[in-house]
Amino acid sequence: MNLNNSDPVTVEFAGIEMDGIFINRSGEHAIVKLSSGYNICVPESLCSPKEKTASAEKPAVIPLNQDASLPLLSIISTGGTIASTVDYRTGAVSSKFTAEDILRSIPELAGIARYHTLQPFQVLSENMNPAMWQELTRNIHDEILKGAQGIIVTHGTDTMLYSAAAVSFMLSTPVPIIFVGAQRSADRPSSDNAMNAICSAKAAVSDLGEVVICMHANESDTKCALHRATRVRKNHTSRRDAFQSIGREPVGSIEYPEGTVVLAKDAVLRGTKELRLSDNLVSNCGLLQYYPGMNPAVIDAFKGYKGLVIAGTGLGHVGTDCIESITRLTASGTTVIMTSQCQAGSVCDRVYETGRDLLDAGVIEGGSMLPEVALVKLMWVLGNATRKEDIRRLMQTNLKGELEYDLWRCA
């Protein structure tokens, strides 16, 4: 059989006949985009070519006008799936990214705001890094200076919490900064990209004044949640409500499709902070999850790092045989922060003997900070402080809602 990309085909599988479009081959199998929107991989022998129908005349593209009376938002794309479409040459979902592309893909956005767009990079979220966090933050800062009344950052979901936390520490903002993604791409019937985009635009013109992540609040298409950037985690690989606030309730929600934004009492409000950029980061930091029986040599491998966050057990512990390695690490100049693998609660290394030994070894208690947020914060603190006492004080100060209170005041 000689099938080519974009050829219409009929697939007979398990007694069912399905229509679709041939995308490409994987060994002896064919990748087919079904008319339902889902991809399947089947033996190519099960595919039969269909006769191509005459292509409809391509409609003329009419420029779109944006309503000058609406507030101005900036949409900054880093590789998210909002306004993405399927390329049948490759089967890939690609992002279209002019303001007109977005408004044609999600026309409801035109009634909420007018838009300026930019795309500093287009990467899978696992390829984001601290240098990109800095560039992204500078772009956001510049867009606010130019008059943006809210910022929407489209981002892959896997590492979105790291980027959102990094922006939160590097930028004091008077306007909402909304990170948004999609768990299911635009070519799937269950895609969440349009609803998340519309809710993020509603949040971006609201009274909010902090960095949040906007995603489905549940599996239904009825509400999106706004999670504080320093208290959120992706807890599911594929559910549309994968993101959950940790240790607190979301700072807001948006009813869909009504667009009503409800903010929590402790949400930071628009205009209460001055715009300020502080984008120094020290990226030479690591994150280590302790496990029973861990070889202390694993800790030794971080020698030369400027900082290390350990996700310890329970109240913040590691095995006794690891303490000597930690002592050597702190003595050599590495800042070591202890956090916990637990979902809730705070580190306290003063209860058990192992914990007190860790404090003697120079470990700084990280309170209730999520380990991944503590890593990003440590990069920022080491980029803005050099004296040991200043580093300890900043790590134990609640800067952007990552802690319930200033730990150093209770020491």
N, C-alpha and C positions, 0 to 999 in steps of 0.2 A: 504494500500500500504506500502511496506517495502523498502523504498529507503535509501541508505547509501551514505555517503560522497563520491564524485567523480563519482557516477553512471551517465552514460549518460541518458538523458531524452529528450522527446519531450513535448513541452508545447503548448496547444491549447488555445488561448486567443483572444477574439474579432474577431473570424473568421480567425485568423492568426496562422500558425503552425511554431514553432521555435525550433531549436535544442539547447541544452545546457548541462551543468553539474550540478547535484544537489550538493549544498554545505551543507546546514543544514536547520533546521526548526526554525520558529518563531511563536509559538502558533500553529494554524492550517494551517499556510502558509509555503510555501517552498521558500527558497532563491536559485535562479538558476543563474549560470553564463552562459549567452548566448554566442553563437559562435561569436557574434559581439564584445564581451569583456565587455558588460554592465551587471550589476546584476539586476534582477527583483525579486519582492516578490509577489507571486500569491498563491491562494488556492491550496493546495497540490493535490486536486482532479483533477486539470487541467493538472497534470503531468503524462506522461506515460513513463515507463522505456523502454530504448532501449537496444538492445543486444550489449554487449561489444565486441569490436573488439580486435583482438590479439594485445598485446602491441608490439610496435616496439622495436627491440633490442637497448638497451641503448648504444649510441656511446661512445667510449673510450675518456676519457678526456686527451687532449694533452697539456702539459705545454706550456705556452706562454712566449716568450722571449721579453723583453722590449729593445728598441733601445737605447744603451748606449750613442749615440751621441746627443740625445735630452735633453732639459733641465729637471731638476728634479722638480716635483711638489708634494706637500703633499695634500692628500685628507683626511679631518677629518670629520667623520660622527657623527652627534648628533641625528640622527633619521629621516633624510630626505628620499625621495622616489627615489632618483637616483639609477639606477641599481637594483631596487626592482623587485620582481617577485611575482606571486600569489601562495599562499599555498591553494590548493583545499581541504585540510583537514579542514581548518577553514574559507576559503574565504578571509583571510586577505592578505594584501600586505606586504611582509617582505623584508628587505634589505639584499642583499648578499654583503659581504664586504671584499673581498681580492682584490688586484690589478688585479689578473687574472679574478675574477668574473666580475669586472667592465669592463675590456677590452673585455670580451666575450659579455657582455650585450650591450656595446656601443663601437664597434670596431674602430670607427672613432677617439676615444681618443688616440689610440696607435700611430697615425701619428703626434700628437701634442707634446707629452712629454712622459717621463717615470714617474712612480708614486710610491710613498710610501704611505701607508694608515694606519690609526689608528681610533679607534672607542671608544672615552672616555666614552660615554653613548649612550643609545638608548631609547629616551623618546619622547612622544608627546610634541609638542612645548609649550603647555600650562603648562607643568610641568617643564620647564626651570626655573631657579632661579639665584639670584646673585652669589651663591657659584659655580654653574655650569659655569657661565660666567667667573669667575676667573680661574677655571680649564681649560676651553677651551682656554683662553688667554695664560696661561702658556704652554699648548701644542703647540700652534702656535709659541710662542717664542722659544721653544726648537727645533721645526722643522726647523725654520729659522737658528738657530745656527748650526744645523746639515747639512745645505747646501741647503735647499729647496729654489728654485728660485721663487716660488709662492705658495700660499695656497688656497685651495678650501674647504670651509666649507659647507657641506650639512646640511640643517636645515628645519624643518617644517615652513611653511610660516606664521602662525598666529602670532607668536611672534618674527619672524626673525629680525625685525627692532630693537627691544630692545637688542638682543644679539649682532647685528652688531654695534650698537651705543656703547655698553659697551666695546667691544673689541677696538673700535676706541679710546676711552678715555684712556684705560689702556695700550695700546701698541703704541709706535712709531715704524713704520715699513719702511724698505727700499724696500720691495717687495710688489706686489699686494696681498691683502687678499680678496677673492671673496666669498661672501655668496650666495648660490644658493639653490633653492627649486623647487618644482613642485606643481602646482595647481591641476593637474589631475594625478592620479596614473598610474603606468606603465601598468596596465591591461586594460586601456581604450584606444580606438583607437585615441582619441584626446589628449593623454598624451603629456605633454610638457617637460618631464624629460630629454629625450635624447638631444633635441635641447638646452635646458638650460645648460646641462652638457658640451656639446661641446663648446658653447659660453663662458662658465665660464673658460674652459681650455685655450681658445684663449686669454681671458682677463688676465689669470694668467701668461702667457708668454709674455705679452705686456709690454710697457714702463710705465704702471701705477705703482703708489707707495702709494696707500692708501686703506682703507677699503670701499668696495662697495657691493651693492646687484645687482646680475645679474638675470634678468627675462625677459620674453617676453615683447617686446616694444609695440606690438599690437596683435590683434587676429590672424594675419596671421603668417605663419612660415617663415618670411623674415628677422627679426631683433630682437636682444635682447638689452635691455637698461642697462647701468651701473649707478645705483643711489648711490650718496654719502650716507654713512651710517647714517649721522646725519640729512639728509634732505629728508627722504623717508617715505612713509606711504602705508599700504595696504588698498586700497580704494574699493575693491570688494571682495565678498566672494568666487567667483568661476571663474571669468574670468582669462584667462591666462596672460593678461596684467594688473593684479590687482594692481601691485606696480607702484606708480607714485612719481616723485620728487616733493617736495612741496617748493614753493617760488624760484625755480630755475630750469634750464634745467638739464637733466642727465649729468654726467661728462664724458660719453662716450657711444658708441654703437658698436655692432658687427653685420656685415652683415652675413646672413645665406643663403646658406651654404658656401659662399666664405671665411668667417672667418676674413674679414677685420675689424680691430679695429680702430675706430676713437675716439680720446680723445678731450675733451673740452680744451680751452686755459688755464683754471684755474685748470685743473686736476693736482693733485700732482704726480710727475713723479718718476719712479724707481730710487733708489739710492740717492735721495735728503734728506732723513731723516736717522738718525742713529737708529739702533735697541735699544729700551729701554723699559723695563717692569716696570710698576707702577700699581700694581694690588690691592691696598688697596681699599676696598669698605665698606661703612656703609649701610647695607641693611634696617635699621629701618627707612624707608622713605615711604611716601604715595603720592598718586595722587588723587585729588578730582575735579570733574567737577561741577561747580556751576550751579544751576537751579533756576528759579524764584520761590520764596516761600520756599526755602530751610530752614529747621529748623537750627538755629545756633548751636544746640546741635550736629549736624553732625560734625562741626568743632571741638567742644570740645572733640569729640571721639578720636582726634589725639593727645591729651595730652600725653606727654611722648615720642612721636616720635622725632627723631633727625631732620627730615626735612619733609616738605610738599610742594608739587607743586599744585597750584590751577589753573585750566583752567577756567578763568573768561570770562565774556561776553565782546564783542567788544574790546575796548582799554585795558581791564583788570580790570573788575569790579565785585563786588558782592553786594548783597543787604546791605543797611545801617545797618540793624539789625544784620549782621554777623561781623561787624567790631570790636565790643567789644570782641567777642570770639577770633578773630585773634590777637588782642592786648594781651589778656591773654596768647595765645599760644607762641607768640614771646618773651614775658616777661619771660616765663618759660624755654626758651632756644631753642625752635624749630625754625629752619630756614624756612621761608615761601617765596616761589617764586611765582610770579604772571605771568601766561602766558595767552594766549587767545584761545578761541574755534574757532576763525576764521582761515580759511585756509591760508590766506596771511595777510601781514601787521605786525606791531610791537606794543607791549604793550606800552602805555603811560599813566601813572596814574597822570599826572600833568594837564590834560585838565579840567576834571570835579571834583566837590567837593568830590564825593565819592572816586575818585582816590587819591586825596591829603590826605584824611583821611586814606586811606590804607598805604600810605607812612609813615604817622605819626605813624601808628600802627606797623611799622617795616618791612613791606613787601619789598622784593627786586624785581624790575622789571626784567622780563625775556626776554625782547626784542621780537625777532621773533622766539625764540626757540619753536619747537613743544613740547607740554606738556610731551609726553612720553620720548622724548630725554632729556628734562629738568630734569625729574625724575632720569634717569640713570646718567646724569652728576652730579646731586646733591649728589647721592650716592658716586660718585668718589671724588668730591670736599671735602665732609665731611670726606672721608677716608684719605685725604692728606693735610688738613688744619684745624686748630683749632681756630685761632683768627677770630673774626667776620669780621674785615676789609679784611682779606685774603679770607674768604669764599665769601664775596660780590664781591671782585675784580675778583676772578676766575670764579664765576658764570656769570659775565658780560664781560668776556674775550672770544673772539672767538678762541677756542682751535682747533677744528677739522671741521670748516665749519658750525657749528650749528648756528652761528650768522653772520650777514653781516659785522659787525665791532665791536670793543671793546666798549661796552656801557659806561663803567666807564670813558672813556676819554671824553665823551660828557656831563657828569653830572655836 
